[in-house]
Amino acid sequence: MDIKNIYVYKIGFGDCSLLELDNVNILVDCGGNIKELEKNVLVNDIISKTLNKNLECIVTHFHDDHYNTLSMFPNAAFDAIYAPNFFTKEEIKLQLYALLILSNSSSCYLMAEQMLRFIPKIIDDGILKECAIVNFVKKGDLINNNMEVLWPEYNIHDSEVEKLLDEFEKILKVNSNEIYRESANFHNGVGSDLIEEIELLAEKYTSNVEMLTNNRTQNEITLDYISNNIKNILDDLNSIKKQVNLKKLTSIPRKRIKQIQNKYSIIFHNDKVLFLGDITAKIFNDNIACKIENNKYNYIKVAHHGTKNYFTNKLPKSDKMIISSGKKSNCDISAMYPLYYNDRKFICTCNDFCEYYNSISKFGEHEAKDEPKCKIYCGMKNICEKLNF
């Protein structure tokens, strides 16, 4: 089965595309910051296009502007969900430590919580069929036997994760005298106690992920059972956090935690399309670009809404480039895309926030003096735009 059409949805600062195949439609992300009424229109449009077909979903990564609209789908809507594979025991431990040690308002804490609560969320929303496939994919895997996953690379973070885990454990041990437990049965070496408990919770978490992905229906394991188990693990962690005083801990490597968290995003392609999720330019340039530099695609979906910090000049050839855009603080579509790739057409869900479009086009009371070299032709008025091959 090959992709027949792509539908790109206007969802504000977020992402939502629908790949139409013969017997299945594959939703690539579904989240943004439009109004609830508009989200309902979007969901109904996707459902109407999927009558008498299976519906699957790729969640490229764990930022809620890529999946916060999934909860609005009807019960048992999805036959399969694909998300990035980060569920090794070590990576789970790192995110559990982030929840335990960091402030609840920290961006690293919030990202860890979204990652660790992703499974119970999609289950509790009721959007999965009980027999739905749940796959956490990595480099080399296939999605629907049609699209190859180019990233994330399994165990790519191992050495850095292990270093961070060692640092967390040293911090807890060194500061044992400053940490106290309100529980009546704590030992003198409280830091070591916490390390053992995180180890146990990580083991429980990964065992539930294995149940979710390995023949659960044959073993009569329900989705609700797995969801409740994971929520109990996170509740246990929260209970531990309330019993300890961690305010005096120092040297928490927040920046390095965030760098690892930002590396989880699915990149996938086939002979017609390349989708980049929210992958960073560094990861793309260092790990992907050289492997696909001779490819030619009909469409490339650029990374992270076309913003400046994610721009790369190493994208392979394509006829058209898709940018899902919308205003969020200072995150405009960078003029670097149409200036550098000036031989291509750009499909942008909202041109209002494009630096280049606004500088060369008639916009408001200002009229361009020069014709644009590139062909930006889609500032969507409707919620959906159909792209043909």
C-alpha positions as CSV (number, residue, x, y, z in Angstrom):
1,M,0.0,0.0,0.0
2,D,1.3,3.4,-0.9
3,I,0.2,6.9,0.1
4,K,-2.5,8.3,-2.1
5,N,-3.1,11.7,-0.6
6,I,-2.0,13.8,2.4
7,Y,-4.4,16.1,4.3
8,V,-2.7,18.8,6.3
9,Y,-4.8,20.4,9.1
10,K,-4.7,23.9,10.4
11,I,-4.2,23.4,14.2
12,G,-2.3,26.5,15.3
13,F,1.1,25.9,16.9
14,G,1.1,22.1,16.6
15,D,0.9,19.4,14.1
16,C,-1.7,17.3,12.4
17,S,-1.5,15.4,9.0
18,L,-3.5,12.5,7.7
19,L,-1.8,10.0,5.3
20,E,-4.4,8.3,3.1
21,L,-3.6,4.7,2.0
22,D,-5.9,2.1,0.4
23,N,-7.1,0.3,3.5
24,V,-5.9,2.5,6.3
25,N,-5.5,6.2,7.2
26,I,-2.5,7.1,9.3
27,L,-2.7,10.3,11.4
28,V,0.7,11.9,12.1
29,D,0.4,13.8,15.3
30,C,-2.8,15.6,16.4
31,G,-2.4,18.5,18.7
32,G,-2.3,22.3,18.7
33,N,-3.7,25.4,20.2
34,I,-6.9,26.1,18.2
35,K,-10.3,26.4,19.9
36,E,-12.3,23.3,21.0
37,L,-15.0,23.9,18.4
38,E,-12.4,23.9,15.6
39,K,-10.8,20.7,17.1
40,N,-14.2,19.0,16.9
41,V,-14.5,20.0,13.2
42,L,-11.0,18.6,12.6
43,V,-11.7,15.3,14.3
44,N,-15.0,14.8,12.5
45,D,-13.3,15.5,9.2
46,I,-10.7,12.8,10.0
47,I,-13.3,10.3,11.0
48,S,-15.4,11.0,7.9
49,K,-12.3,10.3,5.7
50,T,-11.7,7.0,7.5
51,L,-15.1,5.3,7.0
52,N,-14.7,1.6,6.3
53,K,-10.9,1.8,6.9
54,N,-8.6,1.3,9.8
55,L,-7.2,4.4,11.6
56,E,-3.7,4.4,13.0
57,C,-1.7,7.2,14.6
58,I,2.0,8.2,14.8
59,V,2.8,10.4,17.8
60,T,6.2,11.7,16.8
61,H,7.1,12.7,20.4
62,F,5.8,13.5,23.8
63,H,5.0,17.2,23.6
64,D,1.3,17.7,24.1
65,D,1.0,20.1,21.2
66,H,1.4,16.9,19.1
67,Y,-1.2,14.8,20.8
68,N,-3.6,16.9,22.9
69,T,-6.5,16.6,20.4
70,L,-6.4,12.7,20.4
71,S,-8.6,12.7,23.5
72,M,-11.4,14.2,21.4
73,F,-11.7,11.2,19.2
74,P,-14.6,8.7,19.7
75,N,-14.1,5.6,21.8
76,A,-12.2,2.7,20.1
77,A,-11.2,4.9,17.2
78,F,-7.6,3.7,16.7
79,D,-6.3,0.3,15.5
80,A,-2.7,1.2,16.2
81,I,-0.6,3.8,17.9
82,Y,3.1,4.3,17.2
83,A,5.4,6.4,19.5
84,P,9.1,6.8,20.0
85,N,10.9,4.0,21.9
86,F,12.5,5.4,25.0
87,F,11.4,2.6,27.4
88,T,14.7,1.0,28.3
89,K,15.1,0.6,32.1
90,E,17.8,3.2,32.3
91,E,15.8,5.8,30.4
92,I,12.8,5.2,32.6
93,K,15.0,5.6,35.7
94,L,16.3,8.9,34.4
95,Q,12.8,10.3,33.9
96,L,11.8,9.0,37.4
97,Y,14.7,10.8,38.9
98,A,13.6,14.0,37.1
99,L,10.2,13.7,38.7
100,L,11.6,12.9,42.1
101,I,14.3,15.6,42.3
102,L,13.2,18.5,40.1
103,S,10.7,21.2,40.8
104,N,7.2,20.5,39.5
105,S,7.4,23.7,37.5
106,S,10.7,22.7,35.8
107,S,10.4,22.1,32.0
108,C,12.4,18.9,32.5
109,Y,9.9,17.7,35.1
110,L,7.0,18.5,32.8
111,M,8.6,16.7,29.9
112,A,9.3,13.6,32.1
113,E,5.7,13.6,33.3
114,Q,4.3,13.7,29.8
115,M,6.6,10.9,28.7
116,L,5.8,8.6,31.7
117,R,2.1,9.4,31.6
118,F,1.7,9.0,27.9
119,I,0.6,5.3,28.1
120,P,-2.1,5.7,30.7
121,K,-3.3,8.8,29.0
122,I,-4.0,7.2,25.6
123,I,-5.5,4.2,27.4
124,D,-7.7,6.3,29.7
125,D,-8.9,8.5,26.9
126,G,-10.6,5.3,25.5
127,I,-9.5,6.0,22.0
128,L,-7.8,2.6,21.5
129,K,-9.5,-0.6,20.5
130,E,-8.9,-3.3,23.1
131,C,-7.0,-5.3,20.4
132,A,-5.1,-2.2,19.1
133,I,-1.4,-2.5,18.3
134,V,0.8,-0.3,20.5
135,N,4.3,0.0,19.1
136,F,7.3,2.0,20.4
137,V,9.4,2.3,17.3
138,K,13.1,2.9,16.7
139,K,15.5,3.1,13.8
140,G,15.0,0.3,11.3
141,D,11.4,-0.5,12.3
142,L,8.5,-0.2,9.7
143,I,5.3,1.6,10.3
144,N,2.4,-0.3,8.6
145,N,5.0,-2.1,6.4
146,N,5.2,1.0,4.4
147,M,7.3,3.6,6.1
148,E,10.8,3.2,7.5
149,V,11.8,4.7,10.8
150,L,15.1,6.6,10.6
151,W,15.1,7.9,14.3
152,P,15.3,7.4,17.3
153,E,18.3,5.1,17.2
154,Y,18.0,2.5,19.9
155,N,20.5,3.0,22.8
156,I,21.9,6.2,21.2
157,H,21.7,7.8,24.6
158,D,23.2,5.0,26.6
159,S,26.5,6.5,27.6
160,E,25.0,9.9,28.5
161,V,22.1,8.4,30.4
162,E,24.4,6.2,32.4
163,K,26.6,9.2,33.3
164,L,23.5,11.1,34.5
165,L,22.2,8.2,36.5
166,D,25.6,7.9,38.2
167,E,25.5,11.6,39.0
168,F,22.0,11.4,40.4
169,E,23.0,8.5,42.6
170,K,26.1,10.3,43.8
171,I,24.1,13.4,44.6
172,L,21.7,11.4,46.7
173,K,24.4,9.5,48.6
174,V,26.5,12.6,49.2
175,N,23.5,14.5,50.5
176,S,22.1,11.6,52.6
177,N,22.5,13.6,55.8
178,E,20.4,16.4,54.4
179,I,17.6,14.2,53.3
180,Y,15.1,12.9,55.7
181,R,12.2,10.5,55.4
182,E,8.9,10.9,57.3
183,S,8.3,7.2,57.0
184,A,8.8,5.3,60.3
185,N,11.0,2.6,58.8
186,F,13.7,4.5,56.9
187,H,17.3,3.6,57.3
188,N,20.3,5.9,58.0
189,G,21.5,5.8,54.4
190,V,18.4,7.5,52.9
191,G,20.1,8.2,49.6
192,S,20.7,4.5,49.0
193,D,17.1,3.7,50.0
194,L,15.9,6.1,47.3
195,I,18.1,4.6,44.7
196,E,16.8,1.1,45.4
197,E,13.2,2.4,45.2
198,I,13.8,4.1,41.9
199,E,15.3,0.9,40.6
200,L,12.3,-1.1,41.7
201,L,9.8,1.3,40.2
202,A,11.7,1.4,36.8
203,E,11.6,-2.4,36.7
204,K,7.8,-2.4,37.3
205,Y,7.3,0.3,34.7
206,T,9.3,-1.6,32.0
207,S,7.5,-4.9,32.7
208,N,4.2,-3.1,32.1
209,V,5.5,-1.7,28.8
210,E,6.4,-5.3,27.8
211,M,2.9,-6.5,28.7
212,L,1.5,-3.7,26.5
213,T,3.5,-4.6,23.4
214,N,3.9,-8.4,23.7
215,N,0.7,-10.5,23.1
216,R,-1.3,-9.0,25.9
217,T,-4.6,-10.2,24.5
218,Q,-3.4,-13.8,24.4
219,N,-2.6,-13.5,28.1
220,E,-5.9,-11.8,28.8
221,I,-4.3,-8.6,30.0
222,T,-6.5,-5.5,29.5
223,L,-5.4,-2.0,28.6
224,D,-7.0,-0.8,31.9
225,Y,-4.9,-3.2,33.9
226,I,-1.7,-1.8,32.4
227,S,-2.9,1.8,32.8
228,N,-3.7,1.3,36.4
229,N,-0.4,-0.3,37.1
230,I,1.6,2.6,35.6
231,K,-0.5,5.2,37.4
232,N,0.2,3.3,40.7
233,I,3.9,3.4,40.0
234,L,3.8,7.1,39.5
235,D,1.6,7.6,42.6
236,D,4.2,5.6,44.6
237,L,6.9,7.9,43.3
238,N,4.8,11.0,44.3
239,S,4.4,9.5,47.8
240,I,8.1,9.0,48.1
241,K,8.7,12.6,47.0
242,K,6.4,13.9,49.8
243,Q,8.5,12.0,52.4
244,V,11.8,13.5,51.5
245,N,13.5,16.9,51.8
246,L,15.4,17.5,48.5
247,K,15.5,21.2,48.6
248,K,19.2,21.3,49.5
249,L,20.4,19.1,46.7
250,T,22.8,20.9,44.4
251,S,24.4,20.4,41.0
252,I,21.3,18.9,39.4
253,P,22.2,18.7,35.6
254,R,19.0,20.1,34.3
255,K,20.3,21.2,30.9
256,R,21.7,17.7,30.1
257,I,18.5,16.1,31.1
258,K,16.6,18.4,28.7
259,Q,19.0,17.7,25.9
260,I,18.3,13.9,26.2
261,Q,14.5,14.5,26.4
262,N,14.6,16.6,23.2
263,K,16.2,13.7,21.3
264,Y,13.0,11.6,21.3
265,S,11.2,12.3,18.0
266,I,10.3,9.9,15.2
267,I,11.7,10.6,11.8
268,F,10.1,8.4,9.1
269,H,10.0,8.2,5.3
270,N,9.2,6.2,2.2
271,D,9.9,6.9,-1.4
272,K,7.3,9.8,-1.4
273,V,7.4,11.5,1.9
274,L,9.8,12.5,4.7
275,F,8.4,13.6,8.1
276,L,10.8,15.1,10.6
277,G,8.7,15.5,13.8
278,D,10.4,17.9,16.1
279,I,13.9,16.6,15.6
280,T,16.8,19.0,16.2
281,A,19.0,20.2,13.3
282,K,22.1,18.7,15.1
283,I,20.6,15.2,15.2
284,F,19.4,15.5,11.6
285,N,22.7,16.8,10.3
286,D,24.9,14.3,12.3
287,N,22.8,11.2,11.9
288,I,20.3,11.3,9.1
289,A,21.3,13.8,6.4
290,C,24.1,11.7,4.8
291,K,21.9,8.6,4.6
292,I,19.2,10.2,2.5
293,E,21.0,13.0,0.8
294,N,20.5,11.4,-2.7
295,N,16.8,10.8,-2.2
296,K,14.0,12.9,-3.9
297,Y,10.6,13.2,-2.1
298,N,7.3,14.6,-3.2
299,Y,6.8,16.2,0.2
300,I,9.1,16.9,3.2
301,K,7.4,17.9,6.5
302,V,9.9,20.2,8.1
303,A,10.9,20.0,11.8
304,H,9.3,22.0,14.6
305,H,6.9,24.3,12.7
306,G,9.7,25.8,10.6
307,T,11.2,27.8,13.5
308,K,14.7,29.2,13.2
309,N,16.5,27.1,15.8
310,Y,15.5,23.9,14.0
311,F,16.5,25.0,10.5
312,T,18.9,22.8,8.5
313,N,20.3,23.4,5.1
314,K,20.9,19.7,4.5
315,L,17.4,18.6,3.6
316,P,17.3,16.3,0.5
317,K,15.5,17.3,-2.7
318,S,11.7,17.6,-2.8
319,D,8.9,19.1,-4.8
320,K,7.1,20.7,-1.9
321,M,7.7,21.3,1.8
322,I,5.0,21.3,4.5
323,I,5.2,23.7,7.5
324,S,2.6,23.4,10.2
325,S,2.7,26.9,11.7
326,G,1.0,29.0,14.3
327,K,1.9,31.7,16.7
328,K,3.5,30.8,20.0
329,S,5.6,33.6,21.7
330,N,8.3,34.4,19.1
331,C,8.2,31.2,17.1
332,D,7.6,32.4,13.5
333,I,8.4,30.4,10.4
334,S,12.0,31.3,9.6
335,A,12.7,33.2,6.4
336,M,15.7,30.8,6.0
337,Y,13.5,28.0,4.6
338,P,12.2,29.9,1.5
339,L,15.4,31.8,1.0
340,Y,17.6,28.7,1.0
341,Y,15.1,26.3,-0.7
342,N,13.9,28.8,-3.2
343,D,13.2,26.3,-5.9
344,R,10.4,24.6,-4.0
345,K,6.8,25.2,-3.1
346,F,5.8,25.6,0.5
347,I,2.5,24.6,2.0
348,C,2.2,26.6,5.3
349,T,-0.9,26.2,7.4
350,C,-0.8,29.9,8.3
351,N,1.3,32.4,6.4
352,D,0.5,35.2,8.9
353,F,3.5,34.0,11.0
354,C,6.0,33.6,8.2
355,E,8.9,36.1,8.3
356,Y,9.6,35.8,4.5
357,Y,6.0,35.8,3.4
358,N,5.3,39.0,5.3
359,S,8.4,40.7,4.0
360,I,7.8,40.1,0.3
361,S,4.0,39.8,-0.1
362,K,1.1,42.2,0.0
363,F,0.2,42.1,3.7
364,G,-2.0,44.5,5.5
365,E,-1.2,48.0,4.2
366,H,2.3,47.0,2.9
367,E,2.9,45.8,-0.7
368,A,6.0,43.9,-1.8
369,K,8.3,45.5,-4.3
370,D,9.9,42.2,-5.4
371,E,8.3,39.0,-6.5
372,P,9.0,36.0,-4.2
373,K,11.5,33.6,-5.6
374,C,9.9,30.7,-3.9
375,K,6.3,29.6,-4.2
376,I,4.5,29.9,-0.9
377,Y,1.0,29.2,-1.9
378,C,-1.0,27.9,1.0
379,G,-2.0,30.1,4.0
380,M,-5.0,27.9,4.7
381,K,-8.4,29.5,5.1
382,N,-10.2,26.2,5.7
383,I,-9.2,23.7,8.4
384,C,-7.9,21.1,5.9
385,E,-5.8,21.2,2.7
386,K,-5.6,18.1,0.4
387,L,-2.2,17.5,-1.1
388,N,-2.0,15.4,-4.2
389,F,0.9,13.4,-5.6
